[in-house]
């Protein structure tokens, strides 16, 4: 489309310039003829010149009409581009749910010929021609801006490549479960701590915008990182394995959407702001429920007066319980999948404008049946609440809270769904679905359009009595934790739309039975380039 539009615009411009040259040449010839022949032949020369001018003006008008037709086509195409850009920014219809991923740069929106000079029928011909030329140049510049990042595809539909190259330098104190992206503290500090660097949190995304089907705009997205583990090779710690995060397809009508694929956990849509933790959302195992899980869901938005709307979401999800795969190649059903049914989720949210931004309050529910060893069953469930509240022109409060049971598959209970009250390999050993509660909250201060500060705190707290009852029994997880806390302070500076710098301090505190309390800290320096 870009090449065809540019060729058409170039042809129209050459035709217009040629017409103006012919008009100017004819005027010069007429002036010379008039001065040479004198008064006796002036009438005949004027008549001939006028006829030639009329013919040339007619040709010029035809060229202008052709350019107007092309401009109308440009307006229609740019309007389509604008709608696609709205989809790209995650705004189907009139509202959209925030995704747990990094922001990506997008081009300027188009609005037909907004800002383009318009020609009136009563203005002189030269002014009208100049106005049309300015309009064509403006349309060409906007189209070039839109297509400068176009990615070629095997299909005729538009594809957009995006991502972030992310460098993390980190220094830790305390024995954590993960050196570069810590979630738990498993022991006291040893020696001088540790220092390292990684780029495995870099991400790559591809979006495709397909045809309209039954009145719905179709689109798809694939997003992956390099945090899928470490290959068994020399210095493999810096050769992260490619890992799928999101692979989803959407059908978007004006007020309804259908999403199919692996996507964010829609019943828990928020996460604290942190570029030190992209491979897993911040406060993993500290009150932030999350999962990239296969799902099918439907969304509908009801418009209310004064810009308010109510969104309702419902769907089914892969029934996860939080275990590691028993085999690196062959897939075996987990306890949730062995129940023979998916897990279920529903969420409703109310949104209204406030202080130039959106105030959103949501509530959600989750349920999944589980079949553990020797057909011991457990019912996993959770009730959740989430909020985003503008407190002042530059200050926002956001967060989530949950209360549930057997929700290790979505990050609750410090990764555990059940506890064994005896030997797991014995048929007579009962299981205990672990009851837990937790949540997190964050204050965001936007100092300028390029600089923001964030402070957040989160906690996950399983029921200590249930954990204590399983003490001494073999479990499928590590230490028996009764509480995990996390706090962070960071700033994010964006000198350009595709460049960011950040520094974060994170404090972790994990509590085990027998009053064992371990704490750890991390300082993380971040540089990222978005594309």
Buried (B, 14 or more C-beta within 10 A) or exposed (E): BEEEBBEBBEBBBEBBEEBBEBBEEBEEBBEEBBEEEEEEEEEEBEEEBEEBBEEBBEBBEEBBEBBBEBBEBBBEBBEBBBBBBBBBEEEBBBBBBBBBBBEBEBBEBBEBBEEBEEBEEEEEEEEBBBBBBEBBEBBBEBBEEBBEEEEEEEEEEBBBEBBBBBBBBBBBBBBBBBBBBBBBBBEEBEEEBBEEEBEBBBBBBBBBBBEEEEEBBBBBBBBBBBBBEBEEEEEEEEEBEEBEBBBBBBBBBEBBBBBBBBBBBBBBBBBBBBBBBBBBBBBBBBBBBBBBBBBBBEBBBEEEEEEBBBBBBBBBBBBBBBBEEEEEEEEEEBBBBBBEEBBBBBBBBBBBEBBEEBBBBBBBBBBBBBBBBEEBEBEBBBBBBBBBBBBEEBEBBBBBBBBBBBBBBBBBBBBBBBBBBBEBEEEEBEBBBBBBBBBBBBBBBBEEEEBBBBBBBBBBBBBEEBBBEBEEBEBBBEBBBBBBBBBBBBBBBBEEEEEBBBBBEBBBBBBBBEEBEBBBBBBBBBBBBBE
